[in-house]
């Protein structure tokens, strides 16, 4: 088993007893996304070591994320390589030994577990995926997939990992207009004609509306915590040519 001390990892109280972790970059020592900087083989090795720190001998399963509401039901692992992985933005499984992984860099990683049913999930929830379409968003679709495997909404616990906070998430009015009038509470007036969007609260509200009662928001702002997390928005503001990704994982032992 990889040494957990080698990583900067945070865990959620709502998932106590479940093998999981929200991984930071540990002073830029780790970059977990194939779309970020670094040799693919090195990135793959770091991802595998993090998965082993979550569950010894576990097989990492991570999708090619595309900001969609799509969920992949996983029964066996696929090769964790840079190209050719299934596309989607959430994973659900009832198979022990699989380590579900989601990479982020401001979007929210959300981990789910129904311990009694032995069903887990992991979702990449940016504003597009969380809002979704007429058929639902990535959060609702993840919950629906978990229920299809025997989970109960009343028993599912969820944890919202490191994501951009409202004070750091400035948006324009055309962005705000893409949401319903009921979602106005997630926007605070910013400078001039700008607004500040509360992505974690928006995610928490959508989970609550579906009946999830155990929700843990770690309240870790990827934008301001530069020494711990990558941020797409921060990299853009600093005019950096690329940005890294952190990874969040959950497994059934």
C-alpha positions in Angstrom: 0.0 0.0 0.0 1.3 3.5 -0.9 2.2 5.7 2.1 -0.7 8.2 2.7 1.9 10.6 4.2 3.3 11.0 0.6 0.0 12.9 -0.3 -1.9 15.9 0.8 -5.3 14.2 1.4 -8.5 15.4 3.2 -11.4 13.3 4.2 -15.0 14.1 4.9 -16.9 13.3 8.2 -20.0 12.3 6.3 -18.0 9.4 4.6 -16.4 8.2 7.8 -15.6 4.5 7.5 -15.6 4.6 3.7 -12.3 4.4 1.8 -12.0 7.9 0.2 -9.8 11.0 -0.1 -9.7 14.4 -1.7 -6.1 14.9 -2.9 -4.3 18.2 -3.2 -1.0 18.8 -5.0 1.2 18.8 -1.9 3.2 22.0 -2.8 3.0 21.2 -6.5 4.6 17.8 -6.1 1.6 16.0 -7.6 -0.4 16.7 -10.8 -3.2 14.2 -11.3 -4.7 15.1 -14.7 -3.6 13.8 -18.1 -4.6 17.2 -19.5 -2.1 19.0 -17.3 1.6 19.3 -17.4 3.9 16.3 -17.0 4.9 13.0 -18.6 1.9 10.7 -19.0 3.7 7.7 -17.5 4.6 9.8 -14.4 1.1 11.1 -14.0 -0.3 7.6 -14.3 2.1 6.4 -11.6 1.0 9.2 -9.3 -2.6 8.4 -9.9 -2.1 4.7 -9.2 -0.1 5.4 -6.0 -3.0 7.7 -4.8 -5.5 5.0 -5.5 -3.4 2.5 -3.6 -3.3 4.9 -0.6 -7.1 4.9 -0.6 -7.4 1.1 -1.0 -4.5 -1.2 -1.1 -4.5 -3.1 -4.4 -7.5 -1.2 -5.7 -7.9 -0.5 -9.4 -8.3 3.1 -10.3 -11.3 3.8 -12.6 -11.5 7.4 -14.0 -13.4 8.7 -17.0 -12.5 11.1 -19.7 -14.5 14.1 -18.4 -16.4 16.3 -20.8 -18.7 18.6 -18.5 -21.7 16.4 -19.2 -24.5 15.0 -17.0 -23.6 11.5 -18.0 -23.0 8.7 -15.5 -21.0 5.5 -16.1 -22.0 2.3 -14.3 -18.8 0.5 -13.6 -18.4 -3.3 -13.0 -14.8 -3.7 -14.0 -11.7 -1.5 -14.4 -10.4 -0.2 -17.6 -6.8 0.9 -18.4 -6.0 4.3 -16.8 -4.3 5.8 -19.8 -4.4 9.3 -21.2 -6.6 8.5 -24.2 -9.4 6.1 -24.9 -11.1 6.0 -21.6 -15.0 6.1 -21.5 -16.5 9.6 -21.6 -18.6 10.8 -18.7 -18.6 12.9 -15.6 -19.7 10.5 -12.9 -19.1 6.9 -11.9 -21.2 4.5 -9.8 -20.4 1.0 -8.7 -21.3 -1.8 -6.3 -18.1 -3.7 -7.1 -15.5 -4.0 -4.3 -11.9 -3.3 -5.2 -12.6 -0.4 -7.7 -11.4 3.1 -6.8 -13.6 5.7 -8.5 -11.6 8.8 -9.4 -12.6 12.3 -10.6 -10.2 15.1 -11.5 -11.0 18.8 -10.9 -9.6 22.3 -11.0 -12.4 24.6 -9.6 -15.4 22.4 -10.4 -16.6 20.4 -7.5 -15.8 16.7 -6.9 -18.7 15.1 -5.1 -18.3 11.6 -3.5 -21.3 9.5 -2.5 -21.8 6.3 -0.4 -24.6 4.1 0.8 -22.6 1.9 3.2 -25.5 -0.4 4.0 -26.2 -1.1 0.3 -22.5 -1.2 -0.7 -22.9 1.4 -3.4 -20.6 4.3 -4.1 -20.4 7.2 -6.6 -18.2 10.0 -7.7 -19.2 13.0 -9.8 -17.5 16.0 -11.5 -19.9 18.8 -10.9 -19.1 22.1 -12.6 -22.0 24.5 -13.2 -22.8 22.9 -16.6 -23.0 19.4 -15.3 -24.8 20.3 -12.1 -27.4 22.3 -14.0 -27.7 19.6 -16.6 -30.5 19.5 -19.2 -34.2 18.5 -19.4 -33.3 14.9 -18.3 -31.5 16.1 -15.2 -28.0 17.1 -14.1 -25.0 15.0 -13.2 -25.9 14.9 -9.5 -29.4 13.7 -9.9 -28.2 11.2 -12.5 -25.6 9.8 -10.1 -28.2 9.4 -7.4 -30.6 7.7 -9.8 -27.8 5.3 -10.9 -27.0 4.5 -7.3 -30.6 3.7 -6.5 -30.7 1.4 -9.4 -28.0 -0.6 -7.7 -29.9 -0.9 -4.5 -28.9 2.4 -2.7 -31.5 4.4 -0.8 -31.6 8.2 -1.0 -32.3 8.4 2.7 -29.1 6.5 3.4 -26.7 8.1 0.9 -24.1 10.4 2.3 -22.4 13.0 0.1 -19.3 15.1 0.4 -18.4 18.2 -1.6 -14.7 18.5 -2.0 -12.3 21.4 -2.8 -14.0 23.7 -5.3 -14.1 27.4 -6.1 -15.9 29.5 -3.4 -18.5 32.1 -4.1 -16.2 35.0 -3.2 -13.7 33.8 -5.9 -16.3 33.0 -8.6 -17.2 36.2 -10.4 -19.5 35.8 -13.4 -21.4 38.1 -15.8 -25.1 38.6 -16.2 -25.4 36.4 -19.3 -24.1 33.6 -17.1 -26.7 34.3 -14.4 -29.5 34.4 -17.0 -28.8 30.7 -17.7 -30.3 29.8 -14.3 -33.9 29.9 -13.1 -35.4 32.6 -10.9 -35.4 30.1 -8.0 -31.6 30.0 -8.3 -31.2 33.7 -7.7 -30.3 33.0 -4.1 -27.0 31.5 -5.3 -25.8 34.8 -6.8 -24.5 37.7 -4.8 -24.0 41.2 -6.3 -20.3 41.8 -7.2 -18.6 44.8 -8.6 -20.5 46.7 -11.3 -22.5 44.4 -13.4 -20.8 41.3 -12.1 -22.2 38.6 -9.9 -20.6 35.9 -7.6 -21.9 32.4 -7.9 -22.1 30.0 -5.0 -21.4 26.6 -6.7 -21.1 24.5 -3.5 -24.4 25.8 -2.2 -26.0 25.2 -5.5 -24.8 21.6 -5.5 -25.9 21.1 -1.9 -29.4 22.4 -2.7 -29.8 20.1 -5.6 -28.8 17.1 -3.5 -31.1 18.2 -0.7 -34.0 18.5 -3.1 -33.5 14.9 -4.1 -33.7 13.7 -0.5 -30.0 13.5 0.5 -29.8 14.5 4.1 -26.1 13.8 4.9 -24.1 16.4 3.0 -20.6 17.6 4.0 -19.2 20.6 2.3 -15.4 20.8 3.0 -15.5 24.5 2.2 -12.0 24.5 0.6 -11.6 27.2 -2.0 -9.4 26.1 -4.8 -8.8 29.6 -6.0 -7.4 31.0 -2.7 -5.7 27.9 -1.4 -2.9 28.1 -4.0 -0.5 26.1 -1.8 -2.9 23.1 -1.8 -5.1 23.1 -4.9 -5.0 23.8 -8.7 -7.4 26.4 -10.1 -8.3 26.9 -13.7 -9.6 30.4 -12.9 -6.5 31.4 -11.0 -4.2 30.1 -13.7 -6.2 32.1 -16.3 -6.0 35.3 -14.2 -2.2 34.8 -13.8 -1.9 34.1 -17.5 -0.3 30.8 -16.9 -0.1 28.5 -20.0 -1.5 25.5 -18.3 -2.9 24.3 -15.0 -3.0 21.1 -13.0 -5.7 18.9 -11.7 -6.4 17.4 -8.2 -8.1 14.1 -7.9 -10.8 12.8 -5.5 -11.3 9.0 -5.0 -13.7 6.6 -3.3 -13.7 2.8 -3.0 -15.5 -0.2 -1.6 -13.1 -2.3 0.4 
